[in-house]
Amino acid sequence: MKKYFIIILFNYFLLGDYSGGFPGSNFHYGSNAREIALSNSTLSTYSTGFNSFINPALLPNIDNNEYGFSYFIMSLDRSIQALSISRPLPPSAGVSLSFFKSGTDNIMKTSLDFGDVIGNISHSEGFGMLSFGINLGSLSAGFNIKAYFNNLDNYSGNGIGFDLGALYTVNKNINLALKLNNISAGYSWDIDSEKYDEDILQNHSIGLSYNNNDNLLITSQIDFLPITIDSNTHESDIFEIYRLGFEYRLNSFKNNKFPIILRSGIRNNQNNTFTSFGFGIPIEINNKLILNIDYAIDPGLVNEGISHLFSFTILNY
């Protein structure tokens, strides 16, 4: 079993946006292509179809039913699936049901004695989520209730956790946001008739965004993670990640029916800087349906190869 957990840590390292090697690192990667193209700096800005993943305090801004779907087929046999169904609750609230799953297939399984390859196993981790948000005026608040699962070969763990989010509208152009992720979250494992608990790493985020007449969006975010430096003394430190994103709406026709939305982002942590790119195309199917197609490119953090990421959202008017 020890070797299995080495494999889990490897999987976290590949999928984790940061803090690789910790339970729940996969959740930091992102749920949709727009978020990833903006370097995951979207905490304070409306994210059509995926507000519950970003910040439940954004849910009261939903005007009509929204459906979001992502399916990322990534390098090294990795994949991510995300699904969200959101609807408004008049006069001033919104609710959502969501699902997130990340995993890796074709992981080599080796014997404990000699390390011989004896087969392949797969690993998956994710959660189902119920979200609610309410508008309190200039301030909105929301919460997520998550049911976590973690499966590796014949072993599985599960647990419950919470997120809390807040959004403050400074004026028509500027939003300020706060989110506490994975509160009281963890896995309960049952391995060879032995049970033990494993905490999922909490992280806290603050975000600020500026929107200029729906053509230019500038987003920023700082994430704070408590990292254990020494497991024996329980010495810890705060790991900070700085994010900045830019989105520009390029109207390709005079009637603005087929705009192209260009996106780019910058992420910095521990003196390492990463850039991201992507675009979005909203397509008006009819006077009641709009389909948004979003794309992002992931160049990889540790030379694991390029991944092309797509998300789709449907607005039902």
SERO-4910 file (N, C-alpha, C, O; in steps of 0.05 Angstrom, whole numbers):
BEGIN
 pado doro    nc1    nc2    nc3   cac1   cac2   cac3    cc1    cc2    cc3    oc1    oc2    oc3
  Met    A     16    -24      0      0      0      0     17     25      0      9     46    -11
  Lys    A     41     24     12     58     47     13     65     57    -15     66     81    -20
  Lys    A     70     38    -33     77     46    -60     53     59    -74     57     77    -91
  Tyr    A     29     51    -67      5     64    -78      5     93    -71     -2    110    -88
  Phe    A     11    100    -46     10    128    -39     32    144    -51     29    168    -55
  Ile    A     54    131    -58     75    145    -73     63    153   -101     69    175   -111
  Ile    A     48    135   -112     35    140   -138     15    163   -135     14    180   -153
  Ile    A      0    163   -113    -19    185   -109     -5    211   -108    -14    231   -120
  Leu    A     17    213    -93     32    238    -91     42    246   -119     41    270   -125
  Phe    A     50    227   -135     59    234   -162     36    246   -178     40    265   -193
  Asn    A     13    234   -175    -11    244   -189    -18    272   -180    -24    289   -197
  Tyr    A    -17    277   -154    -22    304   -144     -2    324   -157    -10    346   -164
  Phe    A     23    315   -159     44    333   -169     38    341   -197     43    364   -205
  Leu    A     28    322   -213     22    328   -241     -2    346   -245     -2    363   -262
  Leu    A    -23    341   -229    -48    356   -233    -50    381   -216    -65    399   -223
  Gly    A    -36    382   -194    -39    404   -176    -28    430   -188     -6    431   -199
  Asp    A    -45    451   -187    -36    477   -197    -13    487   -180      5    501   -191
  Tyr    A    -13    480   -155      8    486   -136      4    468   -113    -16    453   -113
  Ser    A     22    468    -94     20    451    -70     18    421    -78      4    406    -64
  Gly    A     31    413    -99     31    385   -107     41    367    -85     59    375    -71
  Gly    A     28    344    -82     36    325    -61     18    326    -37     23    312    -17
  Phe    A     -3    343    -37    -21    345    -15    -49    335    -24    -57    339    -47
  Pro    A    -64    322     -6    -91    313    -13   -108    337    -22   -108    358    -10
  Gly    A   -122    333    -44   -139    354    -55   -124    373    -74   -136    392    -84
  Ser    A    -99    368    -80    -84    385    -99    -97    386   -126    -96    406   -140
  Asn    A   -109    364   -134   -122    363   -160   -144    384   -163   -149    394   -186
  Phe    A   -157    391   -141   -179    411   -143   -169    438   -150   -185    455   -159
  His    A   -143    444   -147   -133    470   -152   -128    475   -182   -122    498   -190
  Tyr    A   -130    455   -198   -123    458   -227   -142    477   -241   -134    493   -256
  Gly    A   -168    474   -235   -188    491   -248   -210    474   -260   -206    451   -268
  Ser    A   -234    485   -262   -257    471   -272   -265    477   -300   -280    463   -313
  Asn    A   -253    499   -312   -261    506   -339   -239    521   -353   -220    531   -341
  Ala    A   -241    522   -380   -219    532   -396   -215    562   -392   -192    572   -392
  Arg    A   -237    577   -388   -234    606   -383   -218    612   -358   -200    629   -358
  Glu    A   -224    597   -337   -210    601   -311   -181    595   -314   -164    611   -304
  Ile    A   -174    574   -329   -145    567   -332   -131    587   -350   -108    594   -345
  Ala    A   -144    597   -371   -132    617   -389   -126    642   -374   -107    656   -380
  Leu    A   -142    649   -353   -137    672   -337   -120    666   -312   -120    682   -293
  Ser    A   -106    644   -312    -88    635   -290   -103    633   -264    -92    638   -243
  Asn    A   -129    624   -265   -145    619   -241   -147    643   -224   -146    642   -199
  Ser    A   -151    666   -237   -153    692   -222   -182    702   -222   -186    727   -220
  Thr    A   -202    685   -225   -229    693   -230   -247    695   -206   -272    696   -208
  Leu    A   -236    695   -182   -252    694   -157   -273    716   -156   -295    711   -145
  Ser    A   -267    740   -166   -285    763   -163   -300    770   -188   -313    791   -189
  Thr    A   -300    752   -208   -313    759   -233   -332    737   -242   -327    713   -237
  Tyr    A   -354    745   -254   -375    726   -262   -364    705   -282   -350    713   -301
  Ser    A   -370    680   -277   -360    658   -294   -384    641   -303   -393    623   -289
  Thr    A   -394    648   -327   -418    635   -337   -416    604   -336   -397    593   -346
  Gly    A   -435    591   -323   -436    562   -322   -420    549   -300   -423    526   -294
  Phe    A   -401    565   -288   -382    553   -269   -379    570   -244   -359    567   -229
  Asn    A   -399    586   -238   -397    604   -215   -394    589   -188   -379    598   -170
  Ser    A   -407    566   -186   -406    551   -161   -377    541   -155   -369    541   -132
  Phe    A   -362    533   -175   -334    525   -171   -317    549   -164   -299    547   -147
  Ile    A   -322    572   -177   -305    595   -173   -310    608   -146   -292    612   -130
  Asn    A   -335    616   -141   -343    629   -116   -374    628   -114   -387    641   -130
  Pro    A   -385    614    -94   -414    612    -93   -428    638    -88   -452    641    -93
  Ala    A   -413    659    -80   -425    685    -76   -432    698   -103   -446    718   -103
  Leu    A   -423    687   -125   -430    697   -152   -457    687   -161   -468    698   -180
  Leu    A   -468    666   -148   -493    654   -157   -517    673   -158   -534    669   -176
  Pro    A   -520    692   -140   -543    710   -142   -544    727   -167   -564    738   -174
  Asn    A   -521    728   -182   -520    744   -206   -532    729   -230   -533    741   -252
  Ile    A   -539    704   -227   -550    688   -249   -578    699   -255   -595    702   -238
  Asp    A   -583    705   -281   -609    714   -290   -626    692   -302   -651    692   -300
  Asn    A   -613    671   -314   -627    650   -327   -612    623   -322   -590    623   -311
  Asn    A   -625    601   -329   -612    575   -325   -586    574   -340   -584    583   -363
  Glu    A   -565    562   -327   -539    559   -340   -529    531   -336   -534    518   -316
  Tyr    A   -515    521   -357   -505    494   -357   -476    495   -366   -470    505   -388
  Gly    A   -458    484   -350   -429    485   -356   -418    456   -357   -425    440   -341
  Phe    A   -400    452   -377   -388    425   -380   -360    428   -390   -354    442   -409
  Ser    A   -341    414   -376   -313    412   -385   -305    383   -386   -312    367   -369
  Tyr    A   -290    377   -407   -277    351   -409   -249    354   -420   -245    359   -443
  Phe    A   -230    353   -402   -202    357   -409   -188    330   -413   -186    314   -394
  Ile    A   -179    324   -438   -163    301   -443   -134    311   -444   -126    325   -463
  Met    A   -118    303   -424    -92    315   -420    -70    296   -425    -74    272   -429
  Ser    A    -45    306   -425    -22    289   -429    -19    270   -406    -30    274   -384
  Leu    A     -3    249   -410      3    229   -389    -22    215   -379    -24    209   -355
  Asp    A    -41    211   -397    -66    196   -390    -82    209   -367    -96    195   -352
  Arg    A    -80    235   -365    -95    249   -345   -120    261   -357   -122    265   -381
  Ser    A   -140    265   -340   -165    277   -350   -180    291   -327   -175    285   -304
  Ile    A   -197    310   -335   -214    324   -315   -241    327   -328   -244    334   -351
  Gln    A   -262    322   -312   -289    327   -321   -303    345   -300   -300    340   -276
  Ala    A   -317    364   -309   -332    382   -291   -360    388   -303   -362    392   -327
  Leu    A   -380    387   -287   -407    392   -296   -422    409   -275   -419    404   -251
  Ser    A   -437    429   -284   -451    446   -265   -478    454   -278   -479    461   -301
  Ile    A   -499    454   -262   -525    463   -269   -534    484   -249   -536    479   -225
  Ser    A   -539    508   -259   -545    531   -241   -572    544   -250   -578    544   -274
  Arg    A   -586    554   -230   -610    569   -237   -615    590   -216   -607    588   -193
  Pro    A   -629    612   -223   -635    633   -204   -658    625   -186   -675    609   -193
  Leu    A   -657    637   -162   -679    634   -142   -689    662   -136   -678    675   -118
  Pro    A   -709    672   -151   -718    699   -146   -728    703   -117   -738    684   -105
  Pro    A   -725    727   -106   -716    751   -120   -686    756   -119   -676    773   -134
  Ser    A   -671    742   -102   -643    751    -98   -624    728    -91   -605    733    -75
  Ala    A   -628    705   -102   -610    682    -95   -606    665   -119   -619    668   -140
  Gly    A   -587    646   -117   -582    627   -138   -572    600   -126   -562    600   -104
  Val    A   -576    578   -140   -570    552   -130   -557    536   -153   -561    541   -176
  Ser    A   -540    516   -145   -526    501   -166   -520    473   -155   -515    469   -132
  Leu    A   -520    453   -174   -511    426   -169   -487    421   -188   -489    427   -211
  Ser    A   -465    411   -176   -441    409   -192   -426    382   -186   -431    369   -166
  Phe    A   -409    375   -205   -393    351   -202   -365    356   -214   -363    368   -235
  Phe    A   -345    346   -200   -317    350   -209   -302    323   -205   -304    311   -184
  Lys    A   -287    315   -226   -272    290   -224   -245    294   -239   -245    303   -262
  Ser    A   -224    287   -226   -198    286   -240   -185    259   -236   -191    245   -216
  Gly    A   -168    250   -254   -157    224   -251   -134    219   -271   -129    234   -289
  Thr    A   -121    196   -266   -100    186   -284   -104    157   -289   -109    141   -270
  Asp    A   -101    148   -313   -103    120   -321    -75    109   -328    -56    124   -331
  Asn    A    -74     83   -330    -50     68   -339    -26     74   -321     -4     77   -331
  Ile    A    -30     75   -295     -8     78   -276      4     50   -271    -11     31   -266
  Met    A     30     47   -273     43     21   -270     40     12   -241     45     26   -222
  Lys    A     31    -13   -238     30    -26   -212     53    -45   -209     57    -62   -226
  Thr    A     68    -42   -187     92    -59   -183     89    -76   -159     74    -70   -141
  Ser    A    105    -98   -158    104   -116   -135    119   -103   -111    137    -87   -115
  Leu    A    112   -111    -87    125   -100    -63    152   -112    -59    169    -99    -47
  Asp    A    157   -135    -69    182   -149    -64    205   -140    -82    226   -132    -73
  Phe    A    200   -141   -108    222   -135   -127    217   -111   -145    234   -104   -161
  Gly    A    193    -99   -143    187    -76   -159    181    -83   -188    183    -66   -206
  Asp    A    174   -108   -193    166   -116   -220    139   -105   -228    121   -103   -211
  Val    A    136    -97   -253    110    -88   -263     91   -111   -265     96   -131   -279
  Ile    A     68   -109   -251     49   -131   -251     22   -123   -261      2   -138   -259
  Gly    A     20    -99   -273     -5    -90   -284     -8    -60   -283     11    -45   -277
  Asn    A    -32    -50   -289    -38    -21   -289    -61    -16   -270    -79    -32   -267
  Ile    A    -61      8   -258    -83     16   -241    -91     45   -248    -76     58   -264
  Ser    A   -113     54   -238   -122     81   -243   -128     95   -217   -133     82   -197
  His    A   -128    121   -218   -134    137   -194   -153    160   -202   -150    172   -222
  Ser    A   -173    164   -185   -192    186   -190   -199    200   -163   -199    187   -142
  Glu    A   -204    225   -165   -210    241   -141   -229    263   -149   -226    274   -171
  Gly    A   -249    270   -132   -267    291   -140   -288    296   -118   -284    288    -95
  Phe    A   -310    308   -126   -331    315   -107   -357    321   -122   -357    330   -145
  Gly    A   -379    316   -108   -405    327   -116   -411    351    -98   -402    351    -75
  Met    A   -425    371   -108   -427    396    -93   -455    409    -96   -466    410   -118
  Leu    A   -465    418    -74   -490    434    -73   -482    462    -65   -468    466    -45
  Ser    A   -491    482    -80   -482    510    -76   -506    528    -74   -527    524    -86
  Phe    A   -503    549    -57   -524    569    -54   -511    596    -49   -491    598    -35
  Gly    A   -523    616    -61   -514    644    -57   -537    663    -55   -558    659    -68
  Ile    A   -533    685    -40   -555    704    -36   -543    732    -38   -521    738    -28
  Asn    A   -559    750    -50   -551    778    -52   -562    794    -29   -586    794    -23
  Leu    A   -544    808    -15   -551    823      9   -548    853      4   -545    869     22
  Gly    A   -549    861    -21   -544    889    -29   -518    891    -43   -514    878    -64
  Ser    A   -500    908    -33   -473    910    -45   -456    885    -39   -436    880    -52
  Leu    A   -465    870    -19   -451    846    -10   -467    821    -17   -491    820    -12
  Ser    A   -453    801    -28   -465    775    -33   -450    754    -18   -425    757    -14
  Ala    A   -463    733    -10   -450    711      5   -460    685     -5   -482    683    -16
  Gly    A   -444    664     -2   -452    638    -11   -436    616      2   -415    621     15
  Phe    A   -445    591     -1   -430    568     10   -433    544     -9   -452    542    -25
  Asn    A   -413    526     -7   -413    500    -21   -413    478      0   -398    480     20
  Ile    A   -428    458     -4   -426    433     12   -416    411     -7   -428    406    -27
  Lys    A   -393    399      0   -380    380    -18   -379    352     -6   -374    349     18
  Ala    A   -384    333    -23   -380    304    -15   -357    294    -32   -359    291    -56
  Tyr    A   -334    289    -19   -309    282    -32   -307    252    -36   -318    236    -20
  Phe    A   -293    244    -57   -286    216    -61   -258    213    -72   -248    231    -86
  Asn    A   -244    191    -65   -217    186    -74   -214    156    -78   -217    141    -59
  Asn    A   -208    148   -103   -206    119   -109   -179    113   -122   -171    126   -141
  Leu    A   -166     93   -111   -141     83   -122   -142     52   -122   -142     40   -101
  Asp    A   -144     41   -146   -147     12   -149   -170      2   -132   -193     10   -137
  Asn    A   -165    -15   -113   -186    -26    -96   -191    -11    -70   -206    -20    -53
  Tyr    A   -178     12    -67   -179     27    -42   -195     53    -48   -194     64    -69
  Ser    A   -210     62    -27   -226     86    -31   -228    101     -4   -227     90     17
  Gly    A   -230    127     -7   -235    145     16   -257    165      9   -262    170    -14
  Asn    A   -270    175     29   -291    195     25   -292    214     48   -281    209     69
  Gly    A   -307    236     44   -309    256     66   -328    278     58   -339    279     36
  Ile    A   -331    297     76   -348    320     73   -332    345     79   -315    345     97
  Gly    A   -337    367     64   -324    393     69   -342    416     60   -363    412     48
  Phe    A   -332    440     65   -348    464     59   -330    486     48   -306    487     53
  Asp    A   -343    504     32   -330    528     23   -349    551     31   -373    549     32
  Leu    A   -337    574     37   -352    599     42   -341    621     24   -316    624     22
  Gly    A   -359    636     12   -350    657     -6   -365    683     -1   -388    683      9
  Ala    A   -352    705     -8   -365    732     -5   -356    749    -29   -334    746    -39
  Leu    A   -374    766    -38   -369    784    -60   -379    812    -53   -403    815    -46
  Tyr    A   -362    832    -56   -370    860    -50   -367    876    -75   -346    878    -87
  Thr    A   -389    889    -83   -390    906   -107   -382    934    -99   -398    949    -87
  Val    A   -358    942   -105   -348    969    -98   -362    990   -115   -372   1010   -104
  Asn    A   -364    986   -141   -379   1002   -159   -385    985   -184   -380    961   -183
  Lys    A   -396    997   -205   -404    982   -228   -381    969   -243   -385    952   -260
  Asn    A   -356    978   -237   -333    967   -251   -315    949   -233   -299    933   -244
  Ile    A   -317    952   -207   -298    938   -190   -312    920   -170   -331    927   -157
  Asn    A   -301    895   -168   -311    875   -149   -288    866   -131   -265    864   -140
  Leu    A   -294    860   -106   -275    849    -87   -287    823    -76   -311    822    -69
  Ala    A   -271    802    -74   -281    776    -65   -263    762    -45   -239    768    -44
  Leu    A   -275    744    -30   -261    728    -10   -273    700    -10   -297    697    -13
  Lys    A   -255    680     -8   -265    652     -7   -248    635     12   -223    637     11
  Leu    A   -261    619     28   -248    599     45   -254    572     34   -278    564     33
  Asn    A   -234    557     26   -238    531     12   -232    508     31   -213    509     47
  Asn    A   -247    486     27   -242    460     40   -241    463     71   -223    453     84
  Ile    A   -262    475     82   -264    478    111   -273    451    123   -292    439    113
  Ser    A   -258    442    143   -264    416    156   -266    393    137   -282    374    140
  Ala    A   -249    394    116   -250    374     95   -229    352     99   -207    358    109
  Gly    A   -235    328     92   -215    306     94   -227    280     84   -251    278     78
  Tyr    A   -210    260     82   -217    233     74   -216    214     97   -198    216    114
  Ser    A   -235    196     98   -234    173    116   -229    148     99   -245    140     82
  Trp    A   -205    136    104   -196    113     89   -201     87    104   -199     86    129
  Asp    A   -208     66     90   -210     39    101   -192     21     84   -200     12     63
  Ile    A   -168     15     95   -148      1     80   -140    -25     95   -129    -23    117
  Asp    A   -145    -48     83   -139    -73     95   -149    -75    124   -134    -83    142
  Ser    A   -174    -66    127   -187    -67    154   -176    -47    174   -183    -48    197
  Glu    A   -159    -29    165   -149     -8    182   -160     19    172   -161     24    148
  Lys    A   -169     36    191   -181     61    184   -163     84    193   -151     83    215
  Tyr    A   -162    104    177   -148    129    186   -158    152    170   -171    149    149
  Asp    A   -154    176    181   -164    201    169   -141    217    156   -118    216    166
  Glu    A   -148    231    135   -128    247    120   -141    274    114   -162    275    101
  Asp    A   -129    296    123   -140    323    119   -135    332     90   -114    327     79
  Ile    A   -155    346     79   -151    360     53   -142    388     59   -154    402     76
  Leu    A   -122    396     45   -110    422     50   -129    445     46   -142    447     25
  Gln    A   -132    462     66   -148    487     62   -132    508     47   -107    508     48
  Asn    A   -146    525     33   -133    548     22   -153    572     22   -177    568     18
  His    A   -142    595     26   -159    619     27   -150    638      5   -127    640     -1
  Ser    A   -170    652     -6   -164    669    -30   -178    696    -27   -200    698    -16
  Ile    A   -165    717    -38   -177    743    -41   -174    751    -70   -153    745    -83
  Gly    A   -194    765    -81   -192    772   -109   -203    800   -114   -221    810    -99
  Leu    A   -193    813   -135   -202    840   -143   -204    840   -173   -186    831   -187
  Ser    A   -226    851   -184   -229    853   -213   -238    880   -222   -252    894   -207
  Tyr    A   -231    887   -246   -239    912   -258   -250    906   -286   -237    894   -302
  Asn    A   -275    915   -291   -289    910   -316   -295    937   -329   -310    953   -317
  Asn    A   -284    941   -353   -289    967   -367   -309    963   -390   -301    955   -411
  Asn    A   -334    968   -384   -355    968   -405   -357    941   -419   -364    941   -443
  Asp    A   -351    920   -406   -354    892   -416   -334    886   -439   -336    865   -451
  Asn    A   -316    904   -446   -296    899   -466   -270    890   -455   -257    873   -466
  Leu    A   -261    902   -433   -236    896   -420   -241    887   -392   -254    901   -376
  Leu    A   -229    865   -384   -231    854   -357   -203    849   -347   -187    836   -360
  Ile    A   -197    860   -323   -171    854   -310   -177    841   -283   -192    852   -267
  Thr    A   -166    818   -279   -172    803   -254   -146    798   -239   -124    795   -251
  Ser    A   -148    797   -213   -124    791   -196   -133    775   -172   -156    776   -164
  Gln    A   -115    759   -162   -122    741   -140    -96    733   -125    -75    730   -137
  Ile    A    -99    729    -99    -77    718    -82    -88    695    -67   -109    697    -53
  Asp    A    -75    672    -68    -82    648    -53    -62    644    -31    -38    648    -34
  Phe    A    -73    636     -8    -57    631     16    -61    602     25    -83    593     30
  Leu    A    -39    586     26    -40    559     35    -22    554     58      2    561     57
  Pro    A    -32    542     80    -14    534    102      0    509     95    -12    488     91
  Ile    A     27    510     94     43    487     86     59    477    111     72    493    124
  Thr    A     58    451    116     74    440    138    103    437    129    108    422    110
  Ile    A    121    450    143    149    448    137    162    423    150    178    409    137
  Asp    A    155    418    175    167    395    190    144    380    203    130    391    221
  Ser    A    139    356    194    117    340    205    121    331    234    102    326    248
  Asn    A    146    331    243    152    323    270    146    345    290    134    341    311
  Thr    A    153    370    283    149    393    300    124    408    294    116    426    308
  His    A    110    400    271     86    413    261     91    442    254     73    459    255
  Glu    A    116    449    248    123    476    239    111    480    211    112    463    193
  Ser    A     98    503    208     84    509    183     91    537    173    102    554    188
  Asp    A     84    542    148     88    569    136     65    574    117     50    556    111
  Ile    A     62    598    108     41    606     89     53    608     61     72    623     57
  Phe    A     42    593     43     51    592     15     32    611     -1      8    607      0
  Glu    A     43    630    -15     27    650    -29     30    647    -59     52    643    -69
  Ile    A      8    649    -73      7    648   -102     -6    674   -112    -28    680   -104
  Tyr    A      8    688   -130     -3    713   -141    -12    708   -170      2    695   -185
  Arg    A    -35    719   -176    -47    714   -202    -57    740   -215    -67    758   -201
  Leu    A    -55    741   -241    -65    765   -256    -76    755   -283    -63    739   -297
  Gly    A    -99    764   -290   -111    756   -316   -122    780   -331   -129    800   -320
  Phe    A   -122    776   -358   -132    797   -376   -151    784   -396   -145    763   -408
  Glu    A   -174    798   -401   -193    788   -420   -203    812   -437   -210    832   -426
  Tyr    A   -202    808   -463   -210    830   -481   -230    819   -501   -225    799   -514
  Arg    A   -252    833   -504   -274    825   -522   -269    839   -549   -271    863   -552
  Leu    A   -262    823   -569   -257    833   -596   -281    828   -614   -287    805   -621
  Asn    A   -296    849   -621   -320    846   -637   -312    842   -666   -300    860   -678
  Ser    A   -318    819   -677   -309    812   -704   -328    822   -726   -321    823   -749
  Phe    A   -353    829   -718   -372    840   -738   -385    865   -726   -385    869   -701
  Lys    A   -396    882   -743   -408    907   -733   -432    902   -715   -437    917   -697
  Asn    A   -447    880   -720   -470    875   -704   -463    861   -678   -480    855   -661
  Asn    A   -437    855   -674   -427    843   -649   -439    816   -643   -439    807   -620
  Lys    A   -450    802   -663   -462    776   -657   -441    754   -654   -447    733   -642
  Phe    A   -418    757   -665   -397    736   -664   -371    747   -654   -351    748   -669
  Pro    A   -370    756   -629   -345    766   -618   -326    743   -612   -334    720   -608
  Ile    A   -300    750   -610   -280    732   -600   -268    745   -575   -260    768   -575
  Ile    A   -266    729   -554   -256    739   -528   -228    728   -524   -225    703   -520
  Leu    A   -209    745   -523   -181    737   -520   -173    738   -490   -182    756   -476
  Arg    A   -157    718   -481   -150    716   -453   -121    709   -449   -109    695   -465
  Ser    A   -110    720   -427    -83    713   -419    -80    716   -389    -94    732   -377
  Gly    A    -61    702   -377    -57    704   -349    -28    699   -341    -13    687   -356
  Ile    A    -22    708   -317      5    705   -306      2    695   -277    -14    705   -262
  Arg    A     18    675   -270     17    664   -242     46    664   -232     64    655   -246
  Asn    A     49    672   -207     76    673   -195     74    660   -167     58    668   -151
  Asn    A     92    641   -162     94    630   -135    123    620   -131    135    607   -148
  Gln    A    134    628   -108    162    621   -101    181    628   -123    199    612   -130
  Asn    A    178    652   -134    196    662   -154    194    647   -181    212    650   -198
  Asn    A    174    631   -184    169    618   -210    145    631   -223    124    636   -211
  Thr    A    148    638   -249    126    652   -264    117    634   -287    133    623   -302
  Phe    A     90    632   -289     78    616   -310     58    634   -325     44    650   -312
  Thr    A     56    630   -351     36    645   -367     15    625   -378     20    602   -381
  Ser    A     -8    636   -385    -29    620   -396    -44    636   -418    -43    661   -417
  Phe    A    -57    622   -436    -70    635   -459    -96    620   -465    -98    596   -459
  Gly    A   -114    634   -478   -139    621   -487   -157    641   -501   -150    664   -504
  Phe    A   -180    631   -509   -200    649   -521   -228    636   -517   -231    613   -510
  Gly    A   -248    653   -522   -276    644   -520   -292    654   -543   -287    676   -553
  Ile    A   -312    638   -552   -329    646   -574   -358    641   -565   -366    618   -563
  Pro    A   -374    662   -561   -403    658   -556   -418    656   -582   -415    673   -600
  Ile    A   -435    636   -584   -451    632   -608   -480    633   -602   -490    617   -585
  Glu    A   -495    650   -615   -524    652   -611   -538    631   -628   -540    634   -652
  Ile    A   -548    610   -614   -562    589   -629   -589    598   -638   -597    594   -661
  Asn    A   -604    610   -620   -630    623   -627   -635    644   -606   -617    650   -590
  Asn    A   -659    655   -606   -664    677   -587   -667    668   -558   -672    684   -540
  Lys    A   -665    642   -553   -667    631   -526   -642    617   -516   -640    611   -492
  Leu    A   -624    610   -534   -600    595   -527   -575    608   -537   -573    617   -560
  Ile    A   -555    609   -519   -528    618   -527   -508    597   -518   -508    588   -495
  Leu    A   -491    589   -537   -470    569   -531   -443    584   -530   -435    597   -549
  Asn    A   -429    581   -507   -402    592   -504   -382    569   -507   -384    549   -493
  Ile    A   -363    572   -525   -341    553   -528   -315    567   -519   -307    587   -530
  Asp    A   -302    555   -499   -278    566   -487   -255    547   -491   -258    522   -489
  Tyr    A   -231    558   -496   -207    542   -500   -184    553   -484   -182    578   -481
  Ala    A   -167    536   -473   -142    544   -460   -120    524   -467   -126    500   -472
  Ile    A    -96    532   -467    -73    515   -472    -57    513   -446    -51    533   -434
  Asp    A    -50    488   -439    -34    483   -415     -7    473   -424     -5    450   -433
  Pro    A     14    489   -423     41    480   -432     54    460   -413     74    448   -421
  Gly    A     43    456   -389     55    438   -370     73    451   -350     87    471   -357
  Leu    A     74    441   -326     90    452   -305    117    439   -303    137    451   -296
  Val    A    118    412   -309    143    397   -305    149    381   -331    157    358   -329
  Asn    A    145    394   -354    151    382   -380    135    356   -385    145    337   -397
  Glu    A    110    356   -374     93    332   -378     78    333   -405     64    314   -411
  Gly    A     82    354   -420     69    355   -447     47    376   -448     36    384   -427
  Ile    A     40    384   -472     19    404   -476     -8    392   -475    -13    370   -485
  Ser    A    -27    406   -462    -55    397   -461    -73    419   -473    -69    442   -467
  His    A    -92    410   -489   -112    429   -500   -138    425   -486   -149    403   -485
  Leu    A   -149    447   -474   -171    446   -456   -196    460   -468   -193    483   -477
  Phe    A   -219    447   -467   -243    459   -477   -266    458   -456   -268    438   -441
  Ser    A   -282    479   -456   -306    480   -439   -329    490   -455   -325    505   -474
  Phe    A   -353    482   -447   -377    491   -461   -398    499   -441   -402    486   -420
  Thr    A   -411    522   -446   -433    531   -429   -457    538   -446   -454    548   -468
  Ile    A   -480    533   -435   -505    539   -448   -522    557   -430   -527    551   -407
  Leu    A   -531    580   -441   -549    598   -427   -576    595   -439   -580    598   -463
  Asn    A   -596    589   -422   -623    585   -430   -640    609   -422   -646    612   -398
  Tyr    A   -647    626   -441   -662    651   -435   -692    645   -434   -708    664   -429
***
